[in-house]
Amino acid sequence: MYDLIIAGGGPAGSTAAYRAAKDGLSVLVIEKESYPRDKTCGGGVSQKAVDIIGKIDKELIEREVFGARIFLPDYRNFTGMLDDRVAIMTRRENLDRWLINRAENSGAVIQDGEKVLDIVFGADYVEVVTPKNRYRSRMVIGSDGVNSTVARKSGIRTRWGDGVGLCLEAEVELGEALTDECVGDKLTEFYFIGEWGYGWIFPKSDCISIGIGGWGTRLHDPKTLFRRFVRNVSLQKNIDIEDKMNNVNIHRIPAGGFDRKIHSDRVLLTGDAAGFVDPFLGEGIYYAVKSGEIAAEVATGAVESDDFSERFLDEYVLKCEKEFNYDLKSALRFAKITYGRLDLFLNALRSDNRLFMEYLRTVRGDMTYTDFNRWCVLRSPVTLAKLICNR
């Protein structure tokens, strides 16, 4: 019997496995896909996420990002850059494989190509059922994404309520020169060109990730919206992006900041499975690796104390609240205000370069959304009042 089974081998699961194995736990990771696995994700990893991951192979870094270009509905745009790196661009299949290899090298057992079908609770164990086997452990971490089997089978969550969005993304091979021409050096692009959400272009070494995302019911007929977005960007840049696309990936995203149950007896949820995603930009890797790190710490304490009760595991909820979940609630307030009057917010961002720089620092991790909201109150009280009053 293992000390810990982790369902899902993405950034949350592999980080939890790495930390728990280093702490001396016997760890099994069960991943439904086989590595290297495809994942719907732009491939942007914020600096605050990189800081938690630690030193990574340089080969994983395809671009370094220091700022962003923001597009208005009429395609006018403005750019802001910091002196410090805001994020790196990588290919998720490479990053995920590197993270899971690190966990394996630390002692975790990796079982990929095997899907979790059920979890069954015994008196002093949890049994994880797959098509190939039945595995027992003292507790389980559900890092199995937005459609988490662990959340459903444990009874923690049978369905999502409010705050679930959708993103569509494609990776387009352009070659290094055309990728440079498409986006430029050290930048990502964000397109706020409709009421449904926003679009993005994230450059890699010789390709781009292009996508759209939106929350709730805003994203009507998403496939048509995505094709229209790609076509319009192609025309604006005079680069044939649309015809170079192959597969279009679709993925649900749970917005963070909502009150949700994330644990029960012998079970913790991390990352997307717990709903830990930036509700404004949809970024989730930071919250995945941070929650995975905390889950491993709490699991180690549970094993040492031989206490896997929900009450003991409350420590996980408290630590997540302190480290980031309280701030996700601030991010949700920010998202609701800005998306309510996006035109006003974008105009403020364009006219006030300091505002833009402070938001980039928030993305980078130099300040929290709570700090940023407070700073905005002091910086632009009239603009903020208009945003809150939605007029």
VOGU-3710 file (C-alpha; in Angstrom, 3 decimals, decimal comma):
1> mydliiaggg> 0,000/0,000/0,000  1,250/3,462/-0,914  1,283/6,427/1,420  -0,128/8,610/-1,348  -1,738/8,151/-4,747  -1,987/11,180/-7,011  -4,524/11,113/-9,831  -3,230/13,299/-12,658  0,334/14,007/-13,716  0,158/17,635/-14,812
11> pagstaayra> 1,958/20,488/-13,012  -0,121/20,111/-9,825  0,203/16,332/-9,593  3,865/16,148/-10,567  4,783/18,932/-8,125  2,903/17,173/-5,315  4,606/13,883/-6,219  8,053/15,449/-6,316  7,647/17,172/-2,944  6,014/14,193/-1,215
21> akdglsvlvi> 8,603/11,718/-2,518  11,418/14,004/-1,344  9,750/14,042/2,079  10,000/10,247/2,176  6,463/9,195/1,242  5,797/6,260/-1,070  3,989/7,892/-3,992  2,141/6,593/-7,044  1,047/8,946/-9,844  -1,672/7,673/-12,181
31> ekesyprdkt> -1,990/9,655/-15,424  -4,621/8,806/-18,027  -2,510/9,973/-21,000  0,857/8,640/-22,078  3,845/10,998/-21,941  4,586/13,152/-23,830  0,959/14,248/-23,670  -0,874/17,027/-25,473  -2,506/19,661/-23,292  -4,762/22,583/-24,195
41> cgggvsqkav> -2,677/25,460/-22,870  -1,024/28,551/-24,296  2,252/27,519/-22,698  2,794/30,707/-20,712  4,354/30,150/-17,286  4,435/33,216/-15,047  7,612/34,099/-13,194  5,907/33,394/-9,866  5,215/29,841/-11,108  8,817/29,450/-12,299
51> diigkidkel> 10,003/30,534/-8,845  8,043/27,661/-7,247  9,117/25,073/-9,825  12,737/26,043/-9,315  15,597/25,675/-11,753  14,392/24,143/-15,009  16,247/23,052/-18,125  17,015/25,947/-20,445  15,804/23,839/-23,358  12,251/24,144/-22,004
61> ierevfgari> 12,296/27,942/-22,358  11,316/28,798/-25,925  10,773/32,515/-25,305  11,180/34,931/-22,431  8,397/37,476/-22,012  8,862/40,914/-20,491  5,586/42,573/-21,443  2,385/42,546/-23,454  0,694/44,205/-26,398  -2,997/44,929/-25,777
71> flpdyrnftg> -5,471/45,215/-28,663  -8,688/47,219/-28,437  -11,872/46,246/-30,311  -10,827/48,421/-33,284  -7,371/46,751/-33,249  -5,593/49,864/-32,028  -2,954/48,625/-29,621  -0,485/49,663/-26,960  2,500/47,963/-25,392  4,024/47,783/-21,928
81> mlddrvaimt> 7,262/46,135/-20,853  9,123/45,589/-17,606  12,862/45,304/-17,109  12,286/41,990/-15,323  10,958/38,805/-16,916  7,204/38,400/-16,564  6,901/34,837/-17,878  8,451/32,137/-20,015  6,913/30,414/-23,001  7,183/26,644/-23,250
91> rrenldrwli> 5,479/23,654/-24,836  3,313/21,937/-22,262  4,125/18,443/-23,497  7,813/19,148/-22,786  7,258/20,901/-19,456  4,901/18,212/-18,168  7,302/15,437/-19,135  10,194/17,240/-17,420  8,147/17,743/-14,237  7,005/14,109/-14,087
101> nraensgavi> 10,559/12,869/-14,750  11,752/14,991/-11,837  9,113/13,402/-9,609  10,118/9,912/-10,781  13,797/10,652/-10,167  12,847/11,638/-6,609  11,270/8,237/-5,982  7,665/8,524/-7,162  6,232/5,651/-9,214  4,621/6,817/-12,454
111> qdgekvldiv> 1,830/4,857/-14,127  0,808/6,661/-17,314  -1,697/5,604/-19,946  -4,053/4,489/-17,168  -7,295/6,277/-16,307  -8,794/6,499/-12,824  -12,332/5,088/-12,946  -13,331/5,061/-9,285  -12,135/5,498/-5,742  -13,411/3,270/-2,942
121> fgadyvevvt> -12,967/4,033/0,753  -11,991/1,344/3,211  -11,592/1,555/6,977  -7,962/2,670/6,791  -7,227/3,080/3,079  -8,456/4,425/-0,258  -8,613/2,086/-3,250  -8,098/3,649/-6,672  -9,623/1,651/-9,518  -8,332/1,750/-13,112
131> pknryrsrmv> -9,056/-0,480/-16,135  -5,819/-2,367/-15,413  -5,547/-2,593/-11,659  -6,698/-1,607/-8,170  -4,237/0,380/-6,064  -4,413/1,142/-2,346  -3,048/4,123/-0,466  -3,499/5,954/2,793  -4,790/9,049/1,000  -5,388/10,502/-2,478
141> igsdgvnstv> -4,653/13,835/-4,128  -6,946/14,686/-7,034  -4,902/16,597/-9,606  -7,013/15,295/-12,466  -8,267/18,556/-13,928  -11,569/20,291/-14,440  -13,430/17,001/-15,033  -11,938/15,449/-11,890  -12,977/11,858/-11,269  -11,578/12,107/-7,745
151> arksgirtrw> -13,792/15,095/-6,922  -16,863/13,312/-8,259  -16,271/9,846/-6,815  -15,273/11,167/-3,398  -18,444/13,244/-3,222  -16,520/16,489/-2,831  -18,143/17,878/-5,975  -20,625/16,266/-8,334  -20,885/19,244/-10,715  -19,537/22,754/-11,182
161> gdgvglclea> -21,716/25,707/-10,298  -20,918/29,244/-11,414  -17,677/30,428/-12,878  -16,748/27,832/-15,476  -15,387/29,115/-18,768  -14,174/27,715/-22,055  -11,008/28,163/-24,071  -10,141/27,138/-27,627  -6,515/26,989/-28,684  -4,360/25,897/-31,585
171> evelgealtd> -0,610/25,683/-32,035  0,474/26,999/-35,446  3,890/26,289/-36,942  5,209/29,460/-38,604  8,974/29,129/-38,498  11,224/31,344/-36,399  11,322/34,352/-38,743  7,548/34,504/-39,256  6,943/33,994/-35,533  9,162/37,008/-34,832
181> ecvgdkltef> 7,274/39,015/-37,437  3,911/37,929/-36,035  4,435/38,996/-32,423  7,849/40,560/-31,993  10,465/39,919/-29,368  9,757/39,524/-25,629  6,005/40,112/-25,918  2,693/38,305/-25,785  -0,494/39,693/-27,328  -3,971/39,986/-25,811
191> yfigewgygw> -7,046/40,903/-27,851  -10,035/42,379/-26,033  -12,222/42,633/-29,112  -15,629/41,398/-28,019  -17,967/40,982/-25,095  -17,235/37,257/-24,933  -13,773/37,452/-23,345  -10,364/37,819/-24,914  -7,984/36,288/-27,427  -4,254/35,730/-27,215
201> ifpksdcisi> -1,114/34,925/-29,149  1,756/33,348/-27,240  4,977/32,973/-29,281  7,270/29,973/-28,968  10,596/29,513/-30,764  9,121/28,733/-34,183  5,365/28,610/-33,641  2,538/30,440/-31,918  -0,290/29,424/-29,638  -3,431/31,291/-30,635
211> giggwgtrlh> -6,669/31,056/-28,717  -9,747/32,618/-27,188  -11,347/32,256/-23,779  -14,497/33,420/-22,051  -16,533/32,881/-18,905  -20,032/31,536/-18,358  -22,559/32,183/-21,093  -20,530/34,902/-22,823  -18,930/32,535/-25,323  -21,764/31,742/-27,740
221> dpktlfrrfv> -20,883/29,448/-30,691  -17,214/29,281/-29,658  -15,904/27,480/-32,741  -17,288/30,177/-35,042  -15,885/32,908/-32,776  -12,484/31,255/-32,795  -12,351/30,897/-36,580  -13,432/34,523/-36,977  -10,795/35,675/-34,515  -8,017/33,770/-36,299
231> rnvslqknid> -9,187/35,063/-39,687  -9,237/38,675/-38,494  -5,799/38,399/-36,892  -4,467/36,855/-40,107  -5,762/39,829/-42,067  -4,392/42,358/-39,575  -0,935/40,818/-39,654  -0,991/39,793/-43,308  0,146/36,334/-42,223  -1,787/33,241/-43,236
241> iedkmnnvni> -2,400/31,782/-39,782  -5,786/30,219/-40,497  -4,636/27,851/-43,255  -1,668/26,692/-41,176  -3,853/25,511/-38,276  -4,384/21,825/-37,727  -6,067/20,708/-34,518  -8,182/23,067/-32,420  -8,310/22,052/-28,760  -11,241/22,900/-26,482
251> hripaggfdr> -11,016/22,930/-22,706  -13,179/24,023/-19,784  -11,664/26,358/-17,177  -12,997/26,836/-13,631  -12,566/30,436/-12,453  -11,024/30,823/-9,022  -12,315/32,955/-6,179  -15,547/31,061/-5,528  -16,210/29,247/-2,256  -15,766/25,558/-3,086
261> kihsdrvllt> -15,111/22,418/-1,120  -11,619/21,076/-1,849  -11,114/18,213/0,618  -12,700/15,373/2,552  -11,503/12,396/4,577  -8,308/11,092/2,909  -8,729/13,349/-0,173  -7,311/16,716/-1,309  -7,987/18,493/-4,614  -5,382/20,650/-6,370
271> gdaagfvdpf> -5,074/22,865/-9,451  -7,980/22,892/-11,905  -9,672/20,072/-9,980  -10,010/22,489/-7,053  -10,956/25,474/-9,244  -7,691/27,342/-8,705  -7,468/29,540/-11,842  -6,981/33,301/-12,299  -10,532/34,522/-13,103  -9,306/37,452/-15,209
281> lgegiyyavk> -6,643/35,900/-17,442  -7,368/32,191/-16,981  -3,803/31,426/-15,880  -3,602/28,259/-13,825  -0,056/26,889/-13,721  1,014/29,009/-10,740  -1,992/27,886/-8,699  -1,429/24,290/-9,821  2,176/24,064/-8,653  1,520/26,069/-5,484
291> sgeiaaevat> -1,475/23,951/-4,446  0,488/20,799/-5,322  3,313/21,955/-3,081  0,933/22,655/-0,182  -0,932/19,365/-0,696  2,339/17,419/-0,443  3,255/19,234/2,755  -0,142/18,485/4,343  -0,091/14,870/3,118  3,321/14,364/4,722
301> gavesddfse> 1,936/15,679/8,005  -1,083/13,380/7,729  1,127/10,319/7,174  3,409/11,254/10,067  0,397/11,816/12,354  -1,550/8,844/10,969  -4,540/11,170/10,771  -6,359/11,459/7,438  -9,590/12,946/8,728  -11,232/15,891/7,034
311> rfldeyvlkc> -10,648/17,848/10,221  -6,888/17,219/10,119  -6,798/18,019/6,389  -8,468/21,382/7,100  -4,865/22,551/7,311  -4,725/22,332/3,519  -7,679/24,709/3,173  -6,129/27,162/5,622  -2,745/27,128/3,906  -4,276/27,593/0,444
321> ekefnydlks> -6,383/30,467/1,755  -3,320/32,164/3,217  -1,013/31,572/0,255  -3,293/32,383/-2,669  -7,005/31,615/-2,346  -7,848/34,821/-0,491  -6,119/36,663/-3,311  -8,091/34,699/-5,913  -11,198/36,231/-4,354  -9,639/39,673/-4,897
331> alrfakityg> -8,890/38,630/-8,484  -12,521/37,617/-8,948  -13,702/41,016/-7,717  -11,271/42,653/-10,123  -12,477/40,465/-13,019  -16,154/41,176/-12,362  -15,532/44,926/-12,248  -13,302/45,127/-15,322  -15,303/42,782/-17,531  -18,403/44,751/-16,545
341> rldlflnalr> -16,903/47,873/-18,149  -14,014/46,575/-20,196  -13,900/49,652/-22,428  -13,326/51,930/-19,454  -10,662/49,658/-17,981  -8,769/49,350/-21,281  -8,841/53,101/-21,811  -7,476/53,588/-18,303  -4,768/51,008/-19,010  -3,822/52,724/-22,274
351> sdnrlfmeyl> -3,723/56,241/-20,831  -1,959/55,382/-17,572  1,309/53,551/-18,215  1,943/53,168/-14,486  -1,338/51,262/-14,167  -0,216/48,935/-16,960  3,178/48,380/-15,320  1,626/47,582/-11,951  -0,661/45,002/-13,533  2,303/43,368/-15,282
361> rtvrgdmtyt> 4,023/43,217/-11,888  0,916/41,510/-10,538  1,099/38,885/-13,287  4,808/38,475/-12,620  4,167/37,961/-8,909  5,719/41,090/-7,416  2,353/42,079/-5,953  -0,970/40,358/-5,294  -4,388/41,186/-6,739  -5,280/42,410/-3,261
371> dfnrwcvlrs> -2,331/44,832/-3,394  -3,178/45,823/-6,966  -6,831/46,543/-6,155  -5,733/48,665/-3,197  -3,208/50,496/-5,371  -5,906/51,203/-7,979  -8,155/52,764/-5,331  -5,384/55,185/-4,388  -4,232/55,786/-7,961  -7,521/56,292/-9,807
381> pvtlaklicn> -10,463/56,546/-7,389  -12,743/58,227/-9,963  -12,081/55,580/-12,632  -12,570/52,810/-10,108  -15,845/54,330/-8,933  -17,122/54,411/-12,527  -16,122/50,776/-13,019  -17,868/49,677/-9,836  -21,010/51,676/-10,661  -20,901/50,285/-14,230
391> r> -21,428/53,652/-15,898
//
